[in-house]
Amino acid sequence: MGVDHLQPGEARQIDYHPPMNVALATPMFILAGALFVLFVGRTLIRLYHRRRLREILRTDKQGRFKRRSAISTSLYKHVFHAPLFSIRHSRYLKLGNNIHMGILPLRFEAALLAVYIAINIVFFFVMVDWWKDWDEVIFEFQYSAGSMAVLNLPGLVLAAGRNNPLVPLLGIKFDCFNLMHRWVGRTIIFSALVHMIAAVRMKVFEQGGLAAATLLIWNTKFFICGLVAIFAFTAILFQSLSPVRHAFYEAFLHSHIALAIMAFVGLWYHLEGMSHQNVMLVTVVLWGFDRATRLACVIWRNIGTRCSKATVEMLPGDVARVNVTVARPWRFKAGQYAYLYMPSVGLWTSHPFSVAWTSKDGTSVLDKDATNSSNDSLDRAVGGSQETTVSFLVKGRDGLTSKLVRKAGNSPERTFNAITLAEGPYGGLESLDSYGSVLLVAGGIGITHPIAYLLEIVNGFASRSTAVRRVTLVWVVRSLDHLSWIQPWMVSLFSHPALQGPNVPKQESYFELPELALSIQIYLSNRDSSPEDFSPESPWAISAPTGVAISINTGRPSFRDTLDVEMAHQVGAMAVSVCGPGEMGDDVRQVVRAKQGNKKVDFYEETFSW
């Protein structure tokens, strides 16, 4: 078959490279076909959800959407939501207490990765004409391996980009593409090492010994540039291992970018005069486009008639509430996140944080948009007088977050102001509007994710644009004083007209407006705290409408019992969304999988693995 278009009788030369056989790119065509299938599947799911929402809003009947077919149930239970082994997925694998070994993928993710790697390995061999002379066979084998490494580079860069267009098109979250980025990188490095070993072996055979081959390699630009790329890729392999990545993330990030640039430059000159250089050009363009788009986004979002600025307020539990007043109005959806740059704390580094709350001039942004969206275009263009405030909760851990929380704690009145640049928003792939019942589960700082959905659901109910009729929030915290993290947002939420109803006993599990029921369950995992410590004079108790049941309990919740109650009163299709520690996510996932049957219960987990 052959790997290139070398003419019969033509001798191979170091400075002449015949065009590549396009059949070597077959794995990329197969991958593109798989992505198209995923796109079609995702599009059909979106269309079904929209059709379901339209019908519910038109007829206000959700009974027939409660059921799920046996085939769909089996796929959700054993493929799409199933961990690779047993129940562990989001919980980190660790050696001892501090050495992170990463997480296990879902079965569906593992299957896709296995097929991808298998196709690459197969094409190491199928393109080689094994009936030719041995030296030609070795050349074709190393050529095939090198081609596989180069042809995978655009996918490597695309999977790592924050502005990856495949994220919204396929509905696949960034952390899943991050997983793919790591495995594509490992496949490239393996291919490159095979390529190098075969090439050295071939030169040793041609030159009659290792010494002569070494002399040739170190005096030929073609080989030197290839070795530079191999060295950089191999260094990336070791510095990106999970224990190193988690222990020294800031150092990993900066060295990772520097080594990637080094590898690309070396590879560019190594491929000079070859058709493969066009693939490198595509790779560089993709990488440059993502960086340029991010820079343009930061400038556009944060620089207008004023610059974006943040007020950082220290809260109990080593948590800071960051309220960013952005230069131009933004439109947000529940489930989105943004990267924050705070030069006075972390120089040029940025970290992602979930958008917990947004407001315009003190009013929730969704309320404002419903009546005042026509004024946004001019404000957006010139950074007008109407201020949009985006709120985040930041837990002090390592690096930037640790510095930020420490600075807030040491500031007068435990508050400070700083110039802050926000990049985004990203995410927000899942809409819960077409579900009749929603169960939101949060652990600790993970409350930022469901609180945004609560606001969106309440606003959607008021504007009759959502099918949600029953909402339960389960929040597990260590201490009662952690409730202050979301105090101002809960006060604002409880004052929403959609939650203002007639007086009913507070002890009832649910209070139904015409069709909306809301319940909030707080669980205290720290035994030193007690529900009796929750004073009836607290702002939560004062501001909560009498129909919104708030229960405070000690210990860990039984997710199985909670889901049993919700399914017994299920309205239409149900969505279960969880954001919290990996152990919690795995526990909720296990319960949802076990409850898969005739009723439609979809599971969503918000994570950000790195």
C-alpha positions in Angstrom: 0.0 0.0 0.0 2.8 2.4 1.0 2.8 5.5 3.2 3.8 8.1 0.5 3.9 8.6 -3.2 7.6 7.7 -3.9 7.9 7.0 -7.6 9.2 3.5 -8.6 13.0 3.4 -8.8 13.3 6.8 -7.0 15.8 6.8 -4.1 14.9 8.3 -0.7 16.8 11.5 0.4 16.9 13.4 3.7 16.1 16.7 2.0 13.3 15.4 -0.3 9.9 14.1 1.0 7.3 12.8 -1.4 3.7 13.7 -0.7 2.0 11.6 2.1 -0.5 9.0 1.2 -3.8 10.6 2.2 -5.0 7.1 3.4 -2.9 7.7 6.5 -5.4 10.3 7.6 -8.2 7.7 7.7 -8.3 7.7 11.5 -9.0 11.4 11.5 -11.8 10.8 9.0 -13.3 8.1 11.2 -13.0 10.5 14.2 -14.8 13.2 12.3 -17.5 10.8 11.4 -17.9 9.8 15.0 -18.1 13.5 16.0 -20.8 14.0 13.4 -22.8 11.1 14.8 -22.5 12.6 18.3 -23.6 16.0 16.9 -26.7 14.5 15.3 -27.6 12.6 18.5 -27.1 15.8 20.6 -29.2 17.8 18.2 -32.1 15.2 18.3 -32.0 15.4 22.2 -32.2 19.2 22.1 -35.1 19.1 19.7 -36.9 16.6 21.8 -36.5 18.7 25.0 -37.7 21.8 23.1 -40.7 20.0 21.8 -41.5 18.6 25.2 -41.2 22.1 26.7 -43.5 23.6 24.1 -46.1 21.0 24.6 -46.1 21.3 28.4 -46.4 25.1 28.2 -49.3 24.7 25.7 -51.2 21.9 27.5 -49.8 22.0 31.1 -49.8 18.2 31.1 -46.7 16.3 31.9 -47.9 12.8 32.7 -46.8 11.1 29.4 -43.2 12.5 29.7 -42.7 10.7 33.0 -42.1 7.4 31.3 -38.9 6.0 29.8 -38.5 3.1 27.4 -36.6 -0.1 28.5 -33.9 0.5 25.9 -33.3 4.1 27.0 -33.3 3.0 30.7 -30.6 0.3 30.0 -28.4 2.7 28.1 -28.6 5.4 30.7 -28.0 2.9 33.5 -25.2 0.8 32.0 -23.5 3.1 29.5 -24.0 6.8 29.7 -24.1 7.3 33.5 -22.1 4.2 34.5 -18.5 4.5 35.9 -15.9 2.3 34.3 -15.9 0.0 37.3 -18.4 -0.3 40.1 -19.4 3.2 41.5 -16.3 5.3 41.5 -15.9 8.1 39.0 -15.6 11.7 40.4 -13.8 10.6 43.6 -10.1 11.0 43.2 -7.8 8.0 43.3 -5.1 8.7 45.8 -1.9 7.2 47.1 -1.8 8.0 50.8 -3.6 11.2 51.7 -2.1 13.7 49.3 -0.9 12.0 46.1 -3.6 12.5 43.4 -3.8 9.8 40.8 -6.7 11.2 38.8 -10.2 9.9 38.3 -11.8 7.0 36.4 -13.7 7.8 33.3 -17.3 6.8 32.6 -17.8 3.7 30.5 -18.9 5.7 27.5 -15.8 7.9 27.7 -13.6 4.9 28.1 -15.1 3.2 25.1 -14.6 6.2 22.9 -11.0 6.5 24.1 -10.3 2.8 23.6 -11.7 3.0 20.0 -9.6 6.1 19.3 -6.4 4.6 20.5 -7.1 1.2 18.8 -7.6 2.9 15.4 -4.3 4.8 15.8 -2.4 1.6 16.7 -4.0 -0.3 13.8 -2.9 2.3 11.3 0.7 2.0 12.5 0.6 -1.3 10.7 -2.0 -1.4 7.9 -0.3 1.2 5.8 3.1 -0.5 5.8 3.9 -2.7 2.7 5.4 -5.6 4.7 6.5 -7.4 1.5 9.1 -4.8 0.6 12.8 -4.9 1.6 13.4 -4.7 5.3 14.9 -1.2 5.2 11.9 0.1 3.3 9.6 -1.6 5.8 11.4 0.1 8.7 11.1 3.5 6.9 7.4 3.0 6.3 6.8 2.0 9.9 8.5 5.0 11.3 6.8 7.2 8.7 3.4 5.8 9.7 4.1 6.4 13.4 5.3 9.9 12.8 2.3 10.7 10.6 -0.1 9.5 13.3 1.6 11.9 15.8 1.3 14.9 13.5 -2.2 14.2 12.3 -3.5 14.1 15.9 -2.1 17.5 16.8 -5.1 19.6 15.7 -7.4 17.5 17.9 -4.9 17.9 20.8 -5.1 21.7 20.6 -8.8 21.8 19.9 -9.6 19.6 23.0 -7.6 22.0 25.2 -9.1 25.2 24.0 -11.5 27.2 26.2 -13.3 28.3 23.1 -13.6 24.8 21.6 -16.6 24.9 19.3 -17.3 21.2 19.8 -18.3 21.9 23.4 -21.6 23.6 22.6 -22.1 21.6 19.3 -21.8 18.2 21.0 -22.9 19.2 24.5 -19.8 17.6 25.9 -18.3 19.4 28.9 -14.9 21.0 29.0 -13.6 18.5 31.6 -14.4 15.6 29.3 -12.4 17.3 26.5 -9.7 17.8 29.1 -9.6 14.1 29.6 -9.5 13.6 25.8 -6.7 16.1 25.6 -4.5 14.2 28.0 -5.1 10.8 26.2 -4.6 12.3 22.7 -1.3 13.8 24.0 -0.2 10.4 25.3 -1.1 8.8 22.0 1.0 11.5 20.2 4.0 11.0 22.5 3.8 7.2 22.1 3.7 7.6 18.3 6.5 10.1 18.3 8.7 7.8 20.4 8.0 4.8 18.1 8.9 7.1 15.2 12.2 8.2 16.7 13.3 4.7 17.7 12.5 3.3 14.3 14.2 6.2 12.6 17.4 5.8 14.7 17.4 2.0 14.0 17.1 2.7 10.3 20.0 5.2 10.4 22.2 2.8 12.4 21.6 0.2 9.7 22.3 2.6 6.8 25.4 4.1 8.4 26.9 0.8 9.5 26.9 1.5 13.3 25.7 3.7 16.1 28.6 6.0 16.2 28.2 7.0 12.5 24.5 7.3 12.9 24.9 9.6 16.0 27.3 11.8 14.1 24.9 12.2 11.2 21.9 12.9 13.5 23.7 15.6 15.5 24.9 17.4 12.4 21.6 17.4 10.5 19.0 20.1 11.1 16.2 17.8 10.2 17.1 15.4 13.0 18.0 18.0 15.5 14.7 19.8 15.2 12.9 16.4 15.5 14.8 15.6 18.7 13.9 19.0 20.2 10.2 18.2 19.6 10.6 14.7 21.1 12.4 16.1 24.2 9.7 18.7 24.7 6.8 16.2 24.3 8.5 13.7 26.6 9.0 16.4 29.3 5.3 17.2 28.9 4.4 13.5 29.5 6.1 13.5 32.9 5.2 17.0 34.1 1.5 16.4 33.2 1.2 13.2 35.3 -1.6 13.6 37.8 0.5 13.7 41.0 2.8 16.4 39.6 -0.1 18.3 38.0 -2.1 18.5 41.2 0.9 19.2 43.5 2.4 22.0 41.5 -0.5 23.3 39.3 0.7 26.8 38.7 4.2 25.6 37.7 2.7 22.8 35.6 0.5 25.3 33.7 3.3 27.7 32.7 5.9 25.0 31.9 3.3 23.1 29.9 2.7 26.1 27.6 6.4 26.7 27.3 7.2 23.1 26.4 4.3 23.0 23.9 5.6 26.0 22.1 9.1 24.4 22.1 7.6 21.2 20.7 5.7 23.0 18.0 8.7 25.1 16.9 10.9 22.1 16.7 8.3 20.1 14.8 7.6 22.9 12.4 11.3 22.9 11.2 11.5 19.1 11.3 8.5 19.0 8.9 9.9 21.6 6.6 9.2 20.7 2.9 6.8 17.9 3.9 3.0 17.9 3.3 2.7 17.3 7.1 3.6 20.9 7.7 0.2 21.9 6.5 -1.2 20.0 9.5 1.2 21.8 11.8 -0.1 25.1 10.3 -3.7 24.1 11.1 -2.6 23.3 14.6 -0.8 26.6 15.1 -3.8 28.5 13.7 -6.2 26.7 16.1 -4.0 27.4 19.1 -3.5 31.1 18.0 -7.2 31.5 17.4 -8.1 30.3 20.8 -5.6 32.6 22.5 -6.6 35.6 20.4 -10.3 35.0 21.1 -9.6 34.8 24.8 -7.7 38.0 24.7 -10.3 39.8 22.7 -13.0 38.5 25.1 -11.1 39.8 28.1 -10.6 43.2 26.5 -14.2 43.5 25.3 -15.8 42.3 28.5 -13.8 44.3 30.9 -12.7 47.6 29.3 -15.3 50.2 28.4 -16.0 53.6 29.9 -14.8 51.9 33.1 -12.8 48.7 33.9 -14.2 45.7 35.7 -13.6 45.7 39.4 -14.3 43.3 42.2 -15.2 43.5 45.9 -13.9 40.6 47.9 -15.6 39.8 51.2 -14.2 37.3 53.7 -16.8 34.7 54.9 -16.7 31.9 57.4 -15.0 28.6 56.4 -12.1 30.1 54.4 -14.5 31.3 51.7 -14.6 34.6 50.0 -17.5 36.1 48.1 -16.3 37.9 45.0 -18.7 40.4 43.4 -17.4 41.5 40.0 -18.9 44.7 38.5 -18.2 44.1 34.8 -17.6 46.9 32.3 -20.4 45.8 29.9 -23.7 43.9 30.5 -23.5 40.2 30.1 -26.1 37.6 29.5 -25.8 34.5 31.7 -27.4 31.1 32.0 -27.5 28.8 35.0 -24.6 26.4 35.1 -22.1 28.8 33.5 -18.6 29.6 34.8 -16.0 32.3 34.2 -12.3 32.6 34.6 -11.1 35.4 36.9 -7.9 37.3 36.6 -6.9 39.4 39.6 -3.5 40.9 38.9 -3.0 42.3 42.4 -3.3 38.7 43.7 -2.3 36.3 41.0 -0.6 38.4 38.3 -1.7 36.9 34.9 -3.0 33.6 36.2 -6.7 32.7 36.0 -9.0 30.1 37.6 -12.5 29.0 36.7 -15.4 29.7 39.2 -19.1 29.0 38.8 -21.3 32.0 38.4 -23.6 31.9 41.5 -25.6 35.1 41.0 -25.9 38.0 38.6 -27.7 41.3 39.1 -28.1 44.7 37.4 -28.2 47.7 39.7 -29.1 45.4 42.6 -31.9 43.5 40.8 -31.4 39.9 39.6 -30.3 40.0 36.0 -33.0 37.7 34.7 -35.7 39.9 36.3 -34.2 42.9 34.6 -33.8 41.2 31.2 -37.5 40.4 31.2 -38.5 44.0 31.1 -35.5 46.0 30.0 -33.6 43.9 27.5 -34.0 46.6 24.8 -31.6 48.9 26.6 -28.8 46.3 26.7 -27.4 46.8 23.2 -26.3 50.4 23.7 -24.9 49.5 27.2 -23.1 46.5 25.8 -21.5 48.6 23.1 -20.2 51.5 25.2 -20.2 50.1 28.7 -23.1 52.2 29.8 -24.3 53.3 33.2 -26.2 50.2 34.0 -23.9 48.0 36.1 -23.9 44.2 35.9 -22.6 42.4 39.0 -21.5 38.8 38.7 -21.0 37.0 42.0 -18.8 34.0 42.9 -17.8 32.0 45.9 -14.1 31.1 46.2 -12.8 28.4 48.6 -9.2 28.9 49.7 -7.1 26.0 48.6 -3.8 26.5 46.8 -2.2 29.1 44.6 -4.5 32.0 43.6 -7.5 31.0 45.8 -5.3 30.7 48.9 -3.8 34.1 48.3 -7.1 35.7 47.6 -8.7 34.4 50.8 -5.7 35.2 52.9 -5.6 38.8 51.6 -9.4 39.2 52.3 -8.8 37.9 55.8 -6.0 40.3 56.5 -7.7 43.4 55.0 -9.5 46.0 57.1 -13.1 44.9 57.8 -12.1 41.7 56.0 -13.0 43.2 52.6 -10.9 44.6 49.7 -11.4 46.0 46.2 -9.3 45.0 43.2 -9.2 45.3 39.4 -10.5 42.0 38.2 -10.9 40.7 34.6 -13.5 38.1 33.9 -13.3 35.8 30.9 -16.4 34.0 29.8 -19.0 32.9 30.4 -18.4 29.3 29.5 -20.5 26.2 30.1 -24.3 26.3 30.7 -24.8 23.4 28.4 -27.8 21.8 30.2 -31.2 23.5 30.5 -33.6 22.1 33.1 -36.6 24.0 31.7 -38.3 21.0 30.1 -38.3 18.9 33.4 -41.3 18.9 35.7 -39.3 17.9 38.8 -35.8 19.0 39.7 -33.7 17.7 42.6 -30.6 19.9 43.2 -27.9 18.5 45.5 -24.9 20.5 46.7 -22.0 19.9 49.0 -20.2 22.9 50.6 -19.0 25.4 48.1 -20.9 23.5 45.3 -23.9 25.5 46.3 -22.9 28.1 43.6 -24.2 25.7 40.9 -27.8 25.0 42.1 -28.4 28.6 43.4 -28.1 29.8 39.9 -30.6 27.2 38.7 -33.0 28.2 41.5 -33.0 31.8 40.3 -33.5 30.6 36.7 -36.4 28.3 37.6 -38.2 30.9 39.7 -37.8 33.5 37.0 -38.9 31.0 34.4 -42.0 30.1 36.4 -43.0 33.7 36.7 -42.7 34.3 33.0 -44.3 30.9 32.2 -41.3 29.7 30.2 -40.4 26.6 32.2 -42.0 23.3 32.8 -40.6 23.0 36.3 -43.3 22.6 39.0 -41.4 20.9 41.8 -38.0 21.8 43.1 -36.0 20.4 46.0 -32.6 21.7 47.1 -30.4 19.5 49.4 -27.3 21.3 50.7 -24.8 19.6 52.9 -22.6 22.0 54.9 -20.1 21.6 57.8 -21.4 24.4 59.9 -24.4 26.6 60.3 -22.4 29.8 59.7 -21.7 28.6 56.2 -25.3 29.5 55.4 -24.1 33.1 55.3 -22.3 32.4 52.1 -25.6 32.8 50.1 -27.5 34.9 52.6 -28.0 38.0 50.3 -29.0 35.8 47.3 -31.5 33.9 49.3 -33.1 37.1 50.6 -33.4 38.3 47.0 -34.7 35.0 45.8 -37.4 34.8 48.6 -38.6 38.3 47.7 -39.4 37.2 44.2 -43.1 37.7 43.4 -43.4 34.1 42.2 -42.7 32.9 45.8 -45.1 35.2 47.5 -48.2 33.1 48.4 -50.8 32.9 51.1 -49.8 31.8 54.6 -49.6 28.1 55.3 -48.0 26.2 58.1 -44.2 26.2 57.7 -43.9 22.6 58.7 -45.6 21.3 55.5 -43.1 19.6 53.2 -44.2 21.6 50.2 -46.3 24.6 49.4 -47.8 24.8 46.0 -48.4 28.0 44.2 -50.6 27.4 41.2 -48.1 24.8 40.1 -44.8 25.4 41.8 -43.4 23.6 44.9 -40.1 24.5 46.6 -38.4 22.8 49.5 -34.9 23.4 51.0 -33.2 20.8 53.1 -30.0 21.7 55.0 -27.8 18.9 56.4 -25.0 19.7 59.0 -22.2 17.2 58.6 -20.3 18.6 61.6 -21.7 17.1 64.7 -20.7 20.2 66.7 -23.4 22.1 65.0 -27.1 21.7 65.9 -30.4 22.8 64.3 -31.1 24.5 67.6 -28.3 27.0 66.8 -30.4 28.2 63.9 -32.1 31.2 65.5 -35.6 32.1 64.4 -34.4 35.6 64.3 -31.9 34.8 61.5 -32.5 36.6 58.1 -33.3 33.3 56.4 -36.2 32.6 58.7 -37.5 36.2 58.5 -37.2 36.5 54.7 -38.4 33.1 53.6 -42.0 33.0 52.4 -44.2 31.0 54.7 -44.8 28.4 51.9 -41.1 27.6 51.3 -40.2 24.8 53.7 -36.7 25.0 55.2 -35.6 22.0 57.2 -32.2 21.8 59.1 -30.9 18.3 60.0 -27.7 16.8 61.4 -25.7 14.1 59.7 -25.5 13.0 56.1 -28.6 12.8 54.0 -29.9 9.5 52.7 -30.0 10.2 49.0 -31.9 7.0 48.4 -34.7 8.1 50.7 -34.7 11.6 49.2 -35.0 10.3 45.7 -37.7 7.9 46.7 -39.8 10.8 48.1 -39.2 12.9 45.0 -40.1 10.0 42.6 -43.3 9.3 44.6 -44.4 12.9 43.9 -42.7 13.2 40.5 -44.2 15.7 38.0 -43.2 14.8 34.4 -39.6 14.0 33.7 -37.1 14.5 36.6 -33.6 16.0 36.6 -31.2 15.3 39.4 -28.2 17.7 39.4 -25.3 17.4 41.8 -22.3 19.7 42.5 -20.0 18.9 45.4 -17.2 16.6 46.5 -16.4 13.6 44.3 -17.7 11.2 47.0 -21.1 12.9 47.0 -21.3 12.9 43.2 -20.6 9.2 43.1 -23.2 8.5 45.8 -25.9 10.4 44.0 -25.0 8.8 40.7 -25.2 5.3 42.2 -28.7 6.0 43.6 -30.0 7.5 40.4 -28.7 4.5 38.4 -30.2 2.1 40.9 -33.6 3.9 40.5 -33.6 3.8 36.7 -36.8 2.1 35.6 -40.1 3.1 34.0 -39.8 6.7 35.3 -37.6 9.2 33.5 -34.9 10.4 35.8 -31.9 12.2 34.2 -28.6 12.7 36.0 -26.3 15.7 35.7 -23.1 16.3 37.6 -21.2 19.5 37.6 -17.4 18.9 37.9 -14.2 20.6 36.8 -11.4 18.0 36.8 -7.9 19.0 35.9 
